Amino acid sequence: MMKKQAPNLAYLEQVRQHLSRLPSIDPNTRTLLLCGYPNVGKSSFINKITRADVDVQPYAFTTKSLFVGHTDFQYTRWQVIDTPGILDHPLEDRNTIEMQSITALAHLRAAVLFVIDLSEQCGYSLQQQLSLLKSIKPLFSNKPLLLVANKIDVMTVEQMPEENRKLLEDFLAEHKIPMIPTSTVTEDGIVAVKEKACSQLLAQRVEMKMKGKQVGNLMNRLHVATPRPRDNKKREISVPQSVLERRSQQPQKMETTDEKPQAVITFGGPSAFDVPDDFDPQIHDTEDLRDFYTLKDGEWRYDNIPEIMDGKNIADFIDPDIEELLDRLEAEELEQLELLEGEMDEDDVELTEEERALLHEVKEAKQLLIQDSRQKQRYNSAPMARKHNVAGSTVKDFEKHLNDMGIDPTKAIERARSQSRGRSKGRNAEPSTTVGKKRRRDEVGFSPGQGLKDESQKKIAKIMERRSQKSRNRDGRMGEADRHVYTTKNKHLLSGKRGSGTNDRR
């Protein structure tokens, strides 16, 4: 039977492969559609504005199917479709490759970019290209249309022959189509075409939505309040006295002088101050930290530190142990602060009121920093439910817990210590009579922190789990060839002729 169906299955495989090669086009998203004669630069244009890699060759009909690329404009994703070339002849004479372009132009709601070749290197004259645009223009109804004059690196509009230039100007004036000169070699006008086409399509989509029925219901809910002056009285700015007093208490900014500040060099970027080359720190009585740099060549001290050098990031060559050294330094600072606080807390040290207030502010600032750090750690790491650390608990913790519950812990502590005491080699121990005791099915290991109250509750949960798995285990199969169906009735009781005996079993 399978051999008879082999031709049909082979045909289905060919159809599947063909469908997998088709591009995924979203008809409802924002789309730019490229069309025109063959070899005018459509594939080169889509390669410039998207990440698509369409084959570009110096002969016609290189593109034989639709190619889709994606680009971004105003923080939204746009799809750009490259269509095969179209020739200027009747619709019934067009082949399958050309009909793909015609179908895309007719059914996709997109901004159409009609590409023409001003230099006529594509093999078709300017009059033929404009004639093709005029013949397929009914397909562009209610769609933004933009004429892209490509290959201006070979011939610009001013360098065109007088006859072609007059023909182009008359065509644009008659049909009122905007034109933008471009070049995929020098990339002139590429961004302008993209922005112009996307802006036109966005404006049209907004206009169509405003004409819809849903916008009316939405506009009825919106109200824009515009403040109006209640009278012609002029009201001066009023600053409260408390704000003025607070401003007066703030430290004043230092007056700027002609003296240059100290040259501070930041790693991985420009200097904090713009220090000219002729700046001499000795004249301004400032210390230049670059004098203490230990470099292979002393002339390198005053060079600007680059961010990228020889194609490599300078930050990659930092000391690999810098994090460990920084942690050690912070630990030393904490130890020094603790020692300082210990010395401050001694009775023999007397502090003035200002020093006490300053110490209080430092402690408050330190507590705020600790709280901010803990808050950031809480946001950056998901909360994990901690299980009860049985191994970390001690006998003293157990004793304290029983005392808090009001239970005498004496016998429990003695039993725990006797079981926790290790056996020595000299201790005579009776040999165990059971080797490898098998665990009963009803026994469940219970430990706090599993979301259950006690061992009985966990035993009930285990029973419910086995009951829920029973139906799935019965329907399970050993493999695809397993067709065993479990009997629900006894065959020896329900098959054969009925005798003259009792019918209680039936």
Backbone torsions as a table, in degrees:
resi	resn	phi	psi	omega
1	MET	NA	-41.0	179.8
2	MET	-67.6	-32.1	178.2
3	LYS	-68.2	-33.9	177.7
4	LYS	-67.4	-33.3	-179.3
5	GLN	-87.3	4.2	-177.2
6	ALA	-60.1	-44.7	178.7
7	PRO	-61.6	-40.6	178.7
8	ASN	-64.8	-41.5	178.2
9	LEU	-66.2	-36.4	177.1
10	ALA	-65.1	-38.9	177.6
11	TYR	-65.4	-41.6	177.4
12	LEU	-63.0	-36.0	176.9
13	GLU	-65.3	-39.5	176.8
14	GLN	-65.4	-40.1	177.6
15	VAL	-64.2	-40.8	178.6
16	ARG	-62.6	-43.6	178.6
17	GLN	-64.2	-38.3	179.2
18	HIS	-67.1	-40.7	178.7
19	LEU	-67.1	-34.1	178.5
20	SER	-68.6	-25.7	179.2
21	ARG	-82.8	-14.2	-179.3
22	LEU	-71.1	142.3	179.3
23	PRO	-73.1	150.0	177.6
24	SER	-89.7	105.7	-176.9
25	ILE	-109.1	127.3	176.6
26	ASP	-94.6	111.9	-175.9
27	PRO	-73.1	-13.0	-175.9
28	ASN	-99.5	-9.8	-177.6
29	THR	-86.9	172.6	179.4
30	ARG	-71.3	127.7	-169.3
31	THR	-135.6	140.3	169.4
32	LEU	-113.1	131.0	-174.4
33	LEU	-118.1	122.9	179.7
34	LEU	-99.6	131.2	178.9
35	CYS	-147.7	166.3	-179.0
36	GLY	149.4	-173.7	178.7
37	TYR	-67.6	160.5	176.3
38	PRO	-64.7	146.9	172.5
39	ASN	65.2	32.9	176.9
40	VAL	-100.6	-7.5	176.6
41	GLY	111.3	23.2	179.5
42	LYS	-69.7	-45.6	-179.0
43	SER	-66.4	-36.8	177.0
44	SER	-65.6	-35.1	179.7
45	PHE	-66.8	-44.7	-178.8
46	ILE	-69.0	-29.3	176.2
47	ASN	-69.0	-25.8	-178.1
48	LYS	-80.0	-39.2	-173.4
49	ILE	-97.5	-8.8	178.7
50	THR	-130.4	-179.8	176.8
51	ARG	-94.4	9.6	179.0
52	ALA	-69.0	152.6	-180.0
53	ASP	-124.3	76.9	-178.9
54	VAL	-87.2	139.7	-178.4
55	ASP	-67.1	132.5	-179.6
56	VAL	-121.9	120.9	-179.8
57	GLN	-133.7	156.8	-177.0
58	PRO	-81.9	23.9	177.5
59	TYR	-129.8	165.4	-172.7
60	ALA	-76.7	157.7	176.3
61	PHE	56.9	41.9	171.3
62	THR	-69.5	-40.4	176.9
63	THR	-87.3	116.7	-176.5
64	LYS	-111.8	1.8	177.4
65	SER	-152.3	177.2	179.9
66	LEU	-77.7	136.0	176.0
67	PHE	-121.9	137.6	-175.5
68	VAL	-117.4	131.7	172.4
69	GLY	-127.6	165.5	-177.1
70	HIS	-128.6	142.9	178.6
71	THR	-140.7	171.1	-178.5
72	ASP	-118.5	141.0	175.2
73	PHE	-151.3	122.9	-178.6
74	GLN	54.0	46.6	174.2
75	TYR	62.7	26.7	176.1
76	THR	-129.3	154.5	-178.2
77	ARG	-91.8	130.8	-180.0
78	TRP	-120.7	145.5	174.7
79	GLN	-108.3	135.7	-179.4
80	VAL	-114.9	127.5	-176.1
81	ILE	-113.4	125.6	175.6
82	ASP	-99.0	122.6	-177.1
83	THR	-104.2	155.7	174.4
84	PRO	-65.1	161.8	-179.5
85	GLY	-66.9	150.8	-179.5
86	ILE	-118.8	138.7	175.8
87	LEU	-104.0	155.2	-176.9
88	ASP	-88.9	86.9	173.1
89	HIS	-150.7	170.8	-175.2
90	PRO	-58.3	160.8	-175.8
91	LEU	-64.9	-36.7	-177.7
92	GLU	-71.6	-17.2	-179.6
93	ASP	-90.0	-4.0	-177.3
94	ARG	-80.3	144.2	-178.6
95	ASN	-86.8	-174.1	-175.7
96	THR	-67.2	-35.7	-179.4
97	ILE	-65.5	-43.2	179.8
98	GLU	-69.6	-32.5	-178.9
99	MET	-67.8	-23.5	174.1
100	GLN	-62.7	-43.0	178.6
101	SER	-66.7	-42.9	-179.3
102	ILE	-62.8	-41.5	179.5
103	THR	-64.6	-42.0	179.0
104	ALA	-64.4	-41.0	179.3
105	LEU	-65.6	-33.5	-174.5
106	ALA	-81.5	-33.1	-168.8
107	HIS	-110.9	-15.0	-179.3
108	LEU	-94.4	132.1	175.9
109	ARG	-87.4	96.1	-171.9
110	ALA	-145.5	169.3	171.5
111	ALA	-87.2	123.8	-173.5
112	VAL	-93.8	128.0	175.0
113	LEU	-111.6	105.3	179.1
114	PHE	-91.6	116.3	-174.2
115	VAL	-96.8	130.6	175.3
116	ILE	-123.1	158.0	-179.4
117	ASP	-109.2	109.6	-179.2
118	LEU	-69.4	-31.3	-177.8
119	SER	-80.5	-9.6	179.9
120	GLU	60.4	26.6	176.3
121	GLN	-76.6	-11.7	179.3
122	CYS	-72.7	-12.9	-179.3
123	GLY	100.3	2.3	179.7
124	TYR	-127.9	140.6	-176.8
125	SER	-73.8	165.8	179.5
126	LEU	-65.9	-34.6	178.6
127	GLN	-64.9	-38.8	177.1
128	GLN	-66.3	-38.7	179.8
129	GLN	-66.5	-43.0	178.0
130	LEU	-68.7	-32.9	176.9
131	SER	-65.7	-39.1	176.1
132	LEU	-62.6	-42.2	179.0
133	LEU	-62.8	-38.9	-179.8
134	LYS	-68.8	-34.0	-177.4
135	SER	-75.7	-33.3	-179.0
136	ILE	-100.3	7.2	-179.3
137	LYS	-62.5	-29.9	175.4
138	PRO	-60.2	-23.2	176.4
139	LEU	-71.8	-17.0	-177.3
140	PHE	-93.7	15.8	-176.8
141	SER	-63.6	135.3	-179.7
142	ASN	60.7	29.9	176.6
143	LYS	-131.1	139.3	176.0
144	PRO	-63.8	133.7	-177.4
145	LEU	-123.4	134.6	-179.6
146	LEU	-136.6	130.2	179.6
147	LEU	-93.5	120.7	-177.8
148	VAL	-105.8	110.5	178.9
149	ALA	-89.2	100.0	-172.5
150	ASN	-91.6	168.3	176.5
151	LYS	63.6	44.2	175.7
152	ILE	-77.0	-10.6	174.4
153	ASP	-70.3	-20.8	176.2
154	VAL	-92.7	-44.3	-179.2
155	MET	-151.3	123.9	177.7
156	THR	-87.9	176.3	179.7
157	VAL	-66.3	-36.2	179.3
158	GLU	-70.0	-27.6	-179.1
159	GLN	-86.5	-1.8	-179.3
160	MET	-70.5	154.6	174.0
161	PRO	-61.2	153.9	-175.7
162	GLU	-60.3	-38.7	-178.7
163	GLU	-66.0	-44.5	179.4
164	ASN	-68.0	-38.4	179.8
165	ARG	-64.4	-43.4	179.2
166	LYS	-65.2	-37.7	178.4
167	LEU	-63.9	-40.9	179.6
168	LEU	-67.8	-43.3	-179.9
169	GLU	-64.8	-40.4	178.4
170	ASP	-66.0	-38.4	179.9
171	PHE	-65.5	-43.1	-179.9
172	LEU	-67.2	-37.6	179.4
173	ALA	-69.2	-34.7	-178.0
174	GLU	-73.4	-46.1	-175.1
175	HIS	-95.9	-8.2	177.3
176	LYS	55.3	54.6	178.6
177	ILE	-108.6	127.1	177.0
178	PRO	-71.1	143.7	-179.2
179	MET	-127.0	139.7	178.2
180	ILE	-130.4	121.0	176.1
181	PRO	-73.5	138.8	-178.9
182	THR	-139.7	168.1	174.6
183	SER	-150.7	121.1	178.6
184	THR	-78.3	-10.9	178.2
185	VAL	-83.3	-50.9	178.9
186	THR	-91.7	-6.0	-179.6
187	GLU	61.8	28.4	175.5
188	ASP	-80.1	129.8	176.6
189	GLY	79.7	-1.2	-178.1
190	ILE	-66.7	-47.1	-179.3
191	VAL	-68.1	-35.9	179.4
192	ALA	-63.5	-41.7	178.1
193	VAL	-63.1	-44.2	-179.4
194	LYS	-61.9	-46.9	-178.9
195	GLU	-66.5	-40.1	-179.0
196	LYS	-64.9	-48.0	-178.3
197	ALA	-65.2	-43.2	-179.4
198	CYS	-65.9	-38.9	179.3
199	SER	-65.1	-42.5	178.7
200	GLN	-62.9	-43.0	-178.9
201	LEU	-68.0	-39.0	177.8
202	LEU	-63.3	-42.2	178.8
203	ALA	-62.8	-40.5	179.1
204	GLN	-67.3	-41.1	179.3
205	ARG	-64.5	-38.4	177.9
206	VAL	-66.9	-40.3	179.4
207	GLU	-64.4	-40.1	178.5
208	MET	-66.9	-36.9	177.6
209	LYS	-68.8	-33.9	178.9
210	MET	-68.0	-27.4	178.8
211	LYS	-83.5	-8.1	-178.3
212	GLY	-73.1	172.7	-178.3
213	LYS	-79.6	-28.9	-176.2
214	GLN	-72.8	-24.8	-177.2
215	VAL	-69.4	-33.4	180.0
216	GLY	-62.1	-42.6	177.9
217	ASN	-66.2	-33.2	-179.9
218	LEU	-74.5	-38.8	-178.9
219	MET	-67.4	-27.2	178.4
220	ASN	-68.0	-23.2	-179.7
221	ARG	-88.0	-13.6	-177.1
222	LEU	-95.2	141.2	176.0
223	HIS	-142.9	121.5	179.4
224	VAL	-98.9	113.9	-178.7
225	ALA	-86.6	127.0	179.0
226	THR	-114.0	117.1	-178.9
227	PRO	-69.0	141.1	178.2
228	ARG	-124.4	142.8	179.0
229	PRO	-68.5	133.6	-178.6
230	ARG	-81.2	-22.5	177.4
231	ASP	-155.9	179.1	-179.3
232	ASN	-97.1	17.5	-178.3
233	LYS	-77.6	135.0	180.0
234	LYS	-89.4	125.8	-177.2
235	ARG	-112.5	121.4	-179.3
236	GLU	-77.7	163.2	178.0
237	ILE	-72.6	130.1	-178.2
238	SER	-115.7	117.1	177.4
239	VAL	-107.6	125.5	-179.8
240	PRO	-61.5	152.9	-178.2
241	GLN	-66.8	-32.3	179.9
242	SER	-65.5	-35.0	178.3
243	VAL	-68.9	-39.4	178.5
244	LEU	-64.8	-38.6	178.8
245	GLU	-67.0	-38.8	179.1
246	ARG	-66.5	-36.4	177.3
247	ARG	-66.3	-37.2	-179.8
248	SER	-68.5	-27.7	180.0
249	GLN	-78.9	-18.2	-179.8
250	GLN	-71.8	146.5	179.9
251	PRO	-65.7	139.4	179.7
252	GLN	-77.1	150.4	177.5
253	LYS	-73.2	147.6	179.8
254	MET	-69.4	140.0	178.6
255	GLU	-72.0	136.4	-179.2
256	THR	-76.9	136.5	177.7
257	THR	-121.6	175.6	179.7
258	ASP	-77.1	-11.7	-177.3
259	GLU	-71.7	136.1	-179.7
260	LYS	-74.5	140.5	177.3
261	PRO	-74.0	173.8	179.4
262	GLN	-67.1	139.5	-178.7
263	ALA	-76.1	112.2	179.0
264	VAL	-110.3	121.3	-178.5
265	ILE	-101.7	125.4	177.4
266	THR	-99.7	142.6	-177.0
267	PHE	-79.7	135.5	175.7
268	GLY	78.9	18.4	-179.9
269	GLY	-169.3	-172.7	179.7
270	PRO	-72.1	169.3	-179.7
271	SER	-72.3	155.8	-179.2
272	ALA	-66.0	-30.1	176.3
273	PHE	-125.8	146.3	180.0
274	ASP	-79.1	97.9	-176.3
275	VAL	-97.5	119.9	179.5
276	PRO	-71.8	168.2	-178.4
277	ASP	-69.4	-30.9	-177.8
278	ASP	-88.6	12.2	-179.7
279	PHE	-77.1	125.2	179.8
280	ASP	-110.7	114.3	-178.3
281	PRO	-68.6	-21.9	-179.3
282	GLN	-68.6	-29.6	-178.4
283	ILE	-68.9	-37.0	-175.2
284	HIS	-96.5	9.3	176.3
285	ASP	57.9	42.9	176.2
286	THR	-120.2	159.3	-177.7
287	GLU	-101.6	124.9	178.8
288	ASP	-95.5	117.1	-177.3
289	LEU	-67.8	-17.8	-179.8
290	ARG	-69.5	-16.1	178.0
291	ASP	-66.4	-22.7	-175.9
292	PHE	-96.8	3.5	178.5
293	TYR	-66.8	133.6	177.7
294	THR	-102.1	99.6	-177.4
295	LEU	-122.0	166.7	-179.6
296	LYS	-66.7	-38.3	177.6
297	ASP	-120.1	125.7	-177.7
298	GLY	-64.8	-21.1	-180.0
299	GLU	-74.3	-11.2	-178.4
300	TRP	-82.4	-6.8	-172.5
301	ARG	-62.9	-39.3	-173.1
302	TYR	-96.5	12.2	175.9
303	ASP	-80.0	151.0	176.1
304	ASN	-70.2	135.9	-179.1
305	ILE	-78.0	117.6	-178.1
306	PRO	-79.1	162.4	174.9
307	GLU	-91.9	-37.5	177.7
308	ILE	-122.5	130.6	-179.7
309	MET	-141.1	127.1	-179.0
310	ASP	56.4	35.5	179.4
311	GLY	74.5	12.4	-178.2
312	LYS	-126.0	149.0	-179.9
313	ASN	-79.9	128.2	-178.8
314	ILE	-64.2	-32.1	-178.3
315	ALA	-64.8	-19.5	179.3
316	ASP	-72.4	-14.0	-176.3
317	PHE	-104.5	22.0	174.6
318	ILE	-73.5	156.6	179.2
319	ASP	-55.3	124.2	-177.9
320	PRO	-65.8	-20.9	-179.5
321	ASP	-94.4	16.8	-174.9
322	ILE	-67.8	-33.1	178.6
323	GLU	-66.8	-42.8	178.6
324	GLU	-64.8	-42.0	178.1
325	LEU	-64.1	-37.5	178.7
326	LEU	-66.8	-39.4	177.0
327	ASP	-64.4	-40.3	177.4
328	ARG	-63.9	-40.0	179.1
329	LEU	-64.8	-41.6	178.1
330	GLU	-65.7	-37.2	177.2
331	ALA	-63.5	-40.7	177.7
332	GLU	-64.4	-39.1	178.6
333	GLU	-64.2	-40.6	177.9
334	LEU	-63.7	-41.1	177.6
335	GLU	-61.5	-42.1	179.0
336	GLN	-65.1	-37.7	177.8
337	LEU	-66.6	-39.8	177.5
338	GLU	-64.0	-41.9	176.5
339	LEU	-62.4	-40.8	179.8
340	LEU	-64.9	-40.2	178.0
341	GLU	-67.1	-37.8	176.9
342	GLY	-62.4	-39.5	177.5
343	GLU	-68.9	-33.5	179.9
344	MET	-69.4	-31.4	-176.7
345	ASP	-78.6	-12.1	-179.7
346	GLU	-67.0	149.9	-175.7
347	ASP	-71.9	-28.3	-175.7
348	ASP	-74.6	-10.3	179.2
349	VAL	-93.2	122.7	179.1
350	GLU	-107.2	129.6	-179.5
351	LEU	-114.2	146.7	175.3
352	THR	-77.7	173.2	-180.0
353	GLU	-64.6	-39.0	179.8
354	GLU	-66.1	-40.9	179.4
355	GLU	-66.8	-38.5	177.7
356	ARG	-65.4	-42.1	178.5
357	ALA	-64.1	-40.0	178.1
358	LEU	-65.0	-41.8	177.8
359	LEU	-63.0	-39.0	177.9
360	HIS	-64.0	-41.5	177.8
361	GLU	-64.0	-39.3	179.5
362	VAL	-64.8	-42.7	178.8
363	LYS	-64.3	-40.5	177.8
364	GLU	-63.9	-42.6	179.0
365	ALA	-63.4	-38.1	178.7
366	LYS	-65.2	-42.6	178.4
367	GLN	-64.1	-37.5	177.7
368	LEU	-64.8	-40.1	177.9
369	LEU	-64.3	-41.0	179.1
370	ILE	-64.1	-41.8	179.2
371	GLN	-65.7	-40.7	177.3
372	ASP	-62.6	-41.3	179.5
373	SER	-63.5	-42.7	178.7
374	ARG	-65.6	-37.0	178.6
375	GLN	-65.6	-40.4	178.4
376	LYS	-65.4	-41.5	177.5
377	GLN	-62.3	-34.8	178.7
378	ARG	-68.5	-36.8	179.6
379	TYR	-73.8	-36.5	-174.0
380	ASN	-82.4	-13.4	-179.0
381	SER	-126.9	133.4	-179.7
382	ALA	-69.9	142.0	179.2
383	PRO	-69.2	130.5	179.7
384	MET	-113.8	134.5	178.6
385	ALA	-72.8	120.8	-178.3
386	ARG	-85.3	133.1	174.5
387	LYS	-82.1	156.7	-179.0
388	HIS	-65.3	123.8	-177.8
389	ASN	-81.3	91.8	-178.6
390	VAL	-71.2	-37.5	-177.2
391	ALA	-68.4	-30.1	-177.4
392	GLY	-82.7	-13.9	-179.4
393	SER	-77.1	146.8	-178.4
394	THR	-116.0	173.9	179.4
395	VAL	-66.9	-34.4	178.8
396	LYS	-64.8	-40.1	176.5
397	ASP	-62.8	-39.9	178.6
398	PHE	-64.5	-41.5	179.1
399	GLU	-64.8	-41.8	179.7
400	LYS	-64.3	-38.5	179.8
401	HIS	-65.1	-41.6	178.7
402	LEU	-67.9	-36.7	176.8
403	ASN	-64.5	-38.5	177.9
404	ASP	-65.3	-30.8	178.8
405	MET	-82.8	-4.8	179.6
406	GLY	81.4	26.2	-178.6
407	ILE	-112.2	141.1	178.7
408	ASP	-72.3	116.5	-174.2
409	PRO	-91.6	10.8	-171.1
410	THR	-64.4	-53.7	-177.2
411	LYS	-66.6	-37.5	-179.7
412	ALA	-65.9	-38.0	179.9
413	ILE	-68.2	-41.1	178.7
414	GLU	-63.4	-41.3	179.8
415	ARG	-66.5	-40.6	-179.5
416	ALA	-65.7	-38.7	-179.2
417	ARG	-72.4	-34.3	179.4
418	SER	-68.3	-35.6	179.3
419	GLN	-78.1	-28.4	-178.6
420	SER	-82.6	-12.1	-179.3
421	ARG	-73.9	127.2	-177.0
422	GLY	-73.5	156.3	178.9
423	ARG	-86.9	138.9	175.7
424	SER	-96.1	165.4	-178.4
425	LYS	-69.3	-29.5	-177.6
426	GLY	-80.7	-12.0	-177.5
427	ARG	-74.9	130.5	179.3
428	ASN	-81.4	119.0	-179.5
429	ALA	-118.7	134.1	178.8
430	GLU	-69.8	138.2	179.7
431	PRO	-65.3	143.8	-178.7
432	SER	-73.3	136.2	-178.6
433	THR	-81.6	-23.1	-178.8
434	THR	-108.4	128.2	178.3
435	VAL	-111.9	117.8	178.5
436	GLY	66.3	60.7	179.9
437	LYS	-63.9	128.9	-178.6
438	LYS	-78.4	135.7	-178.0
439	ARG	-78.9	134.4	178.4
440	ARG	-70.9	155.2	-178.1
441	ARG	-70.9	-31.6	-176.9
442	ASP	-75.6	-17.5	-177.8
443	GLU	-75.5	131.4	178.4
444	VAL	-127.1	135.8	177.4
445	GLY	-82.0	117.7	-177.3
446	PHE	-110.7	135.4	173.6
447	SER	-141.3	142.5	-177.9
448	PRO	-62.4	159.0	176.9
449	GLY	91.5	10.5	180.0
450	GLN	-103.1	12.0	-179.9
451	GLY	84.0	6.6	-179.9
452	LEU	-118.8	152.5	-173.0
453	LYS	-79.7	-47.8	-176.4
454	ASP	-149.1	-173.4	-176.3
455	GLU	-69.6	-35.8	179.8
456	SER	-64.5	-37.9	178.4
457	GLN	-66.6	-36.7	177.7
458	LYS	-69.3	-34.7	178.3
459	LYS	-64.6	-40.4	177.5
460	ILE	-63.6	-40.0	178.9
461	ALA	-64.2	-37.6	178.0
462	LYS	-65.0	-41.2	178.9
463	ILE	-63.3	-42.4	178.7
464	MET	-64.9	-35.0	178.8
465	GLU	-66.7	-43.5	179.5
466	ARG	-65.9	-36.3	178.2
467	ARG	-65.7	-39.6	179.7
468	SER	-69.3	-26.4	-179.7
469	GLN	-86.0	-10.0	-174.6
470	LYS	-66.1	-44.5	-178.8
471	SER	-67.0	-38.0	179.0
472	ARG	-68.7	-37.0	178.1
473	ASN	-67.4	-34.5	179.5
474	ARG	-68.9	-38.7	179.6
475	ASP	-79.0	-3.7	-178.7
476	GLY	-67.9	154.5	-178.5
477	ARG	-123.8	146.3	174.3
478	MET	-72.6	-23.8	-179.3
479	GLY	-178.4	-178.1	179.7
480	GLU	-66.7	-27.0	-178.9
481	ALA	-83.9	-4.9	-178.2
482	ASP	-78.7	114.2	179.7
483	ARG	-119.5	23.1	-176.5
484	HIS	-70.2	129.7	177.7
485	VAL	-115.3	123.3	-177.8
486	TYR	-71.9	134.0	-179.2
487	THR	-77.7	141.9	178.4
488	THR	-104.6	-7.1	178.7
489	LYS	-131.9	151.0	179.7
490	ASN	-79.0	125.3	-176.1
491	LYS	-69.8	-39.2	-175.4
492	HIS	-69.9	-14.3	178.2
493	LEU	-99.6	-23.3	-171.0
494	LEU	-118.4	11.9	179.3
495	SER	-122.3	158.0	178.2
496	GLY	91.4	179.8	-179.9
497	LYS	-73.8	150.0	178.6
498	ARG	-82.9	123.9	179.9
499	GLY	-86.0	-170.0	-179.2
500	SER	-91.0	9.0	-178.5
501	GLY	-81.1	-160.9	-177.2
502	THR	-78.0	156.2	178.3
503	ASN	-111.4	20.5	-178.4
504	ASP	-66.1	-30.3	-177.6
505	ARG	-75.6	-15.6	-175.8
506	ARG	-87.7	NA	NA
